[in-house]
Amino acid sequence: MYGALWRALPGPAWLRALFLLLLVLAVVYVCFEWLFPVVAEYMPFNETTVEGTGG
Amino acid sequence: MTTASTDPFAPVAARPSGGTGTPDRHVRRRRGGGGFFSTLVGVVGELLITVGVLLALFVVWQLWWTDVQGGREQAATITAMGWDIPEAAASEPDLRRDDPPVSDAPAEGELFGQLFVPRWDGQRQIPIAEGTDKRSVLDRAWAGHYPETVMPGDIGNFSLAAHRMTYGAPFHRVEELEVGDPLIVRVEEIWYVYRVTEMYPVLPHQVEVVAPVPGEPGAEPGDRLMTLTTCHPIGLNSLQERFIVHSELDYWLPVEDGIPPDLPAELATSADASGAPVDGADTTMLGGR
């Protein structure tokens, strides 16, 4: 999978490495800003309120 | 070996290259026959590694980044509210124990107050907003007001929830409180000073702790109470219980009359100057967002 990605990228090795680094940073950014806050809402941690059984 | 020679799928064109026969053909067969499966296993393995890395990232985000963001959000909120704290009056302010004014309930998500906890030395005041929604209130390191409970100063049980871990963790040090400690709520023009009366853990469904008379839902209230709720204990099992702090109104005073004697000077000054070094550092960080 990642091997295929590496072979599909054009240019010398350092350019491919740079591209992949940027790709990793973009993935981390998307996760931190959008994905994780949404996922966290469905996690059972961090409940601070007392609620009825229906809540 | 015997089956190999009769294998109809063995590539004919490749045979001449293997001059030495059996060993070479053996290697070739393993590559050719296992190609699809080894690719599949490789892709599945890489996917599993990716999932593992993402889970680790989630933990980093939850335990570290939410605190960073929450702290910034809280500091920015206090600066934006701009509630300057007046200079301490020359004379001791008159501490009022008559019926305090009570403001109307604000709209869902609206900021309406600040909570000062002198025991949590070195921690800034906590903004208070209406409602206990996670994303719009609690996750911004604000305290959330249970909408079904009364407003500060009123007869009944003004109740707040806030995070104890992650997202700025405003109530992180809740167990350091002691009976008699002041909890100071400011609603723009009024200081309400409550004193801690009781602290204990309960199960998450025990909603009677935020009832007008704690523990007695439906009873007619006569006291002006405040209750804090947060998770308990600290750690991964924090969903098992809630930590409860009850307090009762001691006195109140208008902000224009001065500051409550229970408000420590350093809290007053650090909160007062939005351009002071402490807050200044936070504002600079905000600029980078």
Chai-1 contact restraints between the chains, C-beta under 6 A:
chainA,res_idxA,chainB,res_idxB,connection_type,confidence,min_distance_angstrom,max_distance_angstrom,comment,restraint_id
A,M1,B,V43,contact,1.0,0.0,6.0,A-B,restraint_1
A,M1,B,E46,contact,1.0,0.0,6.0,A-B,restraint_2
A,Y2,B,E46,contact,1.0,0.0,6.0,A-B,restraint_3
A,C31,B,L57,contact,1.0,0.0,6.0,A-B,restraint_4
A,F32,B,W61,contact,1.0,0.0,6.0,A-B,restraint_5
A,F32,B,W65,contact,1.0,0.0,6.0,A-B,restraint_6
A,F36,B,F58,contact,1.0,0.0,6.0,A-B,restraint_7
A,F36,B,W61,contact,1.0,0.0,6.0,A-B,restraint_8
A,P44,B,L239,contact,1.0,0.0,6.0,A-B,restraint_9
A,N46,B,T166,contact,1.0,0.0,6.0,A-B,restraint_10
A,E47,B,C231,contact,1.0,0.0,6.0,A-B,restraint_11
A,E47,B,L239,contact,1.0,0.0,6.0,A-B,restraint_12
A,T48,B,A161,contact,1.0,0.0,6.0,A-B,restraint_13
A,T48,B,H163,contact,1.0,0.0,6.0,A-B,restraint_14
A,T48,B,T230,contact,1.0,0.0,6.0,A-B,restraint_15
A,T48,B,C231,contact,1.0,0.0,6.0,A-B,restraint_16
A,T49,B,T132,contact,1.0,0.0,6.0,A-B,restraint_17
A,T49,B,A161,contact,1.0,0.0,6.0,A-B,restraint_18
A,T49,B,T229,contact,1.0,0.0,6.0,A-B,restraint_19
A,V50,B,Q206,contact,1.0,0.0,6.0,A-B,restraint_20
A,V50,B,V207,contact,1.0,0.0,6.0,A-B,restraint_21
A,V50,B,V209,contact,1.0,0.0,6.0,A-B,restraint_22
A,V50,B,T229,contact,1.0,0.0,6.0,A-B,restraint_23
A,V50,B,R242,contact,1.0,0.0,6.0,A-B,restraint_24
A,G52,B,V207,contact,1.0,0.0,6.0,A-B,restraint_25
A,T53,B,H205,contact,1.0,0.0,6.0,A-B,restraint_26
